[in-house]
Amino acid sequence: PALPSTVPARRGAYLEAWLSSFENARAGIVRLNPEVWGVPLRPDIVHSTLVWARACQRAGTHKAKTKGEVSGTGKKPFPQKGRGRARHGSPPPPPVFW
């Protein structure tokens, strides 16, 4: 039988939920204390908990380039003033072709 989608109004009545295992999809019914489980569902808390749990499962194998691995030098090609040329910063990195 399907469980009701709403929480019962009586606080004294126990809630019932299906108990499952790996061998049996429906191993039985367990009684839950309404003081703990008889509260409305908070989708925002469920969402943040799932995002946190999935973030903890990631391998974390990403890498950021260090100062020595970044292309380009960061040095100006010529002084800002005194040469009569347009001002420039460091030269652009080589183009990336996808």
N, C-alpha and C positions, 0 to 999 in steps of 0.2 A: 504494500500500500504506500501511496505517496504521503510524504510528510506535509503538514499544513505550512503555507508560506508565511503566515502571521504568527506572532508569539501569543500564547494564551493570556487572557486578561487576569486569570487567577494566579496569584503568586504562590499559593500553597501546592498547586498541582505540579507534578513532575513532568518535565518534557521528555519525549522519547525520540531517539535517533537510531538509525541503522548502524550496527557494528559490523565492520567488514574486515577481512583478512586477505592475504595473498592467495590462499587456497580457495576461499569461499567468498563470493562477492557480497553476500548477505549472511553473515554468521549469526546474527541475532539482533535483538533490540536492547539498548541500554537506556537506563533512566538517568536523566541529567538534572542537576539541582537548578531550579529556576532563579535562585539568587545569583548564580554565576552565569548561566546560559540564557536566562530569560530577558535579555536586553535587545533592543533593536540593532540591526546590522548597520555598521558604519562603513560605507563603501570607500570613503577617503582613507580611513585607517587601513583597511584591507589592501587598498592600492599601494599605499606607501610601504607597507610591510612586504608585499610581493616585489616591489621595485628594489627594496633593500636586499631581500633574499636572493634575487637574481643577480644583483651586482656582486654579492659575495661569492657567487659561483663562477664568475668570470676568471679566466686564467691570469689576467694582468700581465700579459707579455708585450704590451705596447712599449715603445721606446721613443724618447725625444732626442733630437740631435744635440750634441754638446757644442761648445764654442769652436772646437777644432774641426767638427764635422760639417759645419754650415758652410755652404759655398759663398765665395766672396770674402773680402777682407774687412770691410767696414771703414776703410780709410778713404778719405777724399782723394780724387785723382789729381787735383791741383788746388791751390789756395782759393779761398772764397773771393778775395779781392786782389787787384793789382795786375792781373794778366789780361784784362779786357775781354774775357770770355764769359759766357753765361754760367751762372752758378749751378753746380752739380754736387750731389752727395756721392755715396759709393756707387760703383757701377752695378747695374741690375744683374741678377743671377741669370744663368743660361736658361733658354726657353725649355719648357717641359712639354713633350709631345705625348699625348695620351693615346 
